[in-house]
C-alpha cells in the first residue's frame, strides 16, 4: 500500500529526531568531559528541592477533592496555599511548580554545556591554530562556536491552555 504524504513527513521527523539524539549522545563523551554532578556541586546549584517540599507526598493524586499538603508548610506562599484548596487548585499549583522545575533544570543544563564548550574552545585555541592540524582545529572551533550559539536560542513547547479567564 502506498504511503501518504503525512506518513512520509512523520517518518522524516522521526529520523531527524533520532539523528539529533545520536549527535547529542556523541557529544557527552567528546565535548562534555566534566560530570554534570561535579558542575552542580562546584557551582552550588540549589536545584529544585524546595519545589518538592511544596508539592508534598501525594501531589499526583487528584482523585480526592482535597488541596495541597506540603511537606514543609513554610515553603509555600499563603496565596498559593489558599488557591490550592481543592483538586483543581492543587493541579494548577503542581503545573506551575513543575514548569519552574523544568525551567531551572534547563538553565542548569544549558550553563553546564556552555561552560564545557567554552573550555573546549580554550583548549583548541591553546593548541594553536597554525601548523599541520590548523584546518582541523579551525573546523572544530567553528563547530564549537555553532554549538554555543545554539545554546543561546530559546525553545518553545506548546501545551494546552489552562487559563479560562479573560
Number of C-alpha atoms within 10 A of each C-alpha: 3 5 7 9 9 9 11 11 11 12 12 12 12 12 12 12 12 12 12 12 12 11 11 12 11 12 13 13 10 9 17 18 14 14 11 15 11 11 18 15 10 9 11 9 13 11 12 15 9 15 18 18 17 24 23 15 13 11 18 12 13 15 7 8 13 15 20 30 19 19 16 13 15 10 14 18 11 11 8 15 18 13 16 20 15 15 18 15 19 26 18 16 21 20 13 12 18 16 12 14 18 12 11 16 15 12 12 19 15 15 14 21 23 20 16 21 21 16 15 19 21 12 12 18 14 9 12 12 15 11 8 8 11 14 12 12 19 16 11 15 20 13 14 20 15 11 14 19 11 11 15 10 8 7 7 6 5 6 6 5 6 8 7 5 4 3
